[in-house]
Amino acid sequence: MFSSHLSEDGKGIFLVIPDIQETMQMQVDYSIQSSDGTAIDDQLWFSVHDVQEPNLAAYGFPNLNIDELAMESAATSVTEQEEQPPTVERGRELFRQTGCIELPLHRWK
């Protein structure tokens, strides 16, 4: 990931991921702080099925310019994390972390 940007209403985050492509599983680890100062360290996994140029203004990011973000990410050397092959152990850990969870709704308000 190259950079992240908070939406005008403070409820959305736009992640700049250079050369993002369709994939069955993507993992994002994050450490953020809520408006009341609560630290939130977590991970999420998702699939990327359809990569399109985003309408940033429609999603609450009117001051971001996709062309400028692309140029900045291309001009900056990004150290990529070494990709790890899938293993039974990593699968077990992923299931343990996400297989049977209940997310408290108050975290997402």
Secondary structure, DSSP 8 states (H G I E B T S, - for coil): --EEEE-TTSS-EEEE-TT---EEEEEEEEEEE-TTS-EEEEEEEEEE-------TTTTT-TT--HHHHHHHHHHS-----------HHHHHHHHHHHTT----GGGG-
